[in-house]
Amino acid sequence: MNTRRDVVRGWNAMAQLLDEQGHRELATVVRRFVERMPPPSTEKQWIASELKARVAHARENERAPSR
């Protein structure tokens, strides 16, 4: 959580600098990026999520008609 907070602060600082330098569109893109960042997770949570997605993908491929 601390790392995430630091990363968000860094991106927000970058957006602020861009605004101050007149790069408003780019600052908006940076802010949108920060807003869309996935929620923080532990390594175990990330692995579990990846595994679940890969299993689902493999099952979909098994059901797909052969060519």
N, C-alpha and C positions, 0 to 999 in steps of 0.2 A: 504494500500500500504506500509505503514511503517513497519507493522508487517511482511508482505511478504518479504520485503527487509532484515529485521533482520533474518528471518528464512533461506533465501538463503545464507546470509553471514555465518550463523552458520554451515550450511551443507558444504559450500565451505571451511571453516576453518577446519572442520573435515576431508575433503578430503585431504587438504594440510598436516595435521598432519599424516594421514595414509601414504601419499607419503613419507614424511620425515622418517617414521619408517619402510619403505620398504614394505608396504602393498599396492603395486601399483594396483593390481586387485580390491581390495576392494575400493580403492580410485576412481577407474573408475566406479564401481557400484554406489557409492554415487553421482558422477557427473552426471551419466545417470539418476538417480532418480530425481535430481534437474532439469535437462533439461526437464523431462517428467511431472513435476508437472503441474496441470491444472492452467490456469490463475487465478489471484485473482478475487474474486467476493464479492459483499455485501451479507448479509444474505437474503435479498429479492430476489436477483438474484439467489442464491443457491436454495431457496425454489421454485421459479418459474421453474427452471430447473428440480428439482426433481419431481415436480407436473406434468410437461409436459411428463417426462419419464414414470411416473407411469400411466398416462392416455393412452399413446401410448401402454404400455405393456398390460393394461386392454383391450384395443380395439383388440389387437392381439389375446388375449385369447378368446375373444368373437367370433372371426372369425375361430378359430381352430376347426376342426371337433371333435365331441364328441366321446368318446370311450364307 
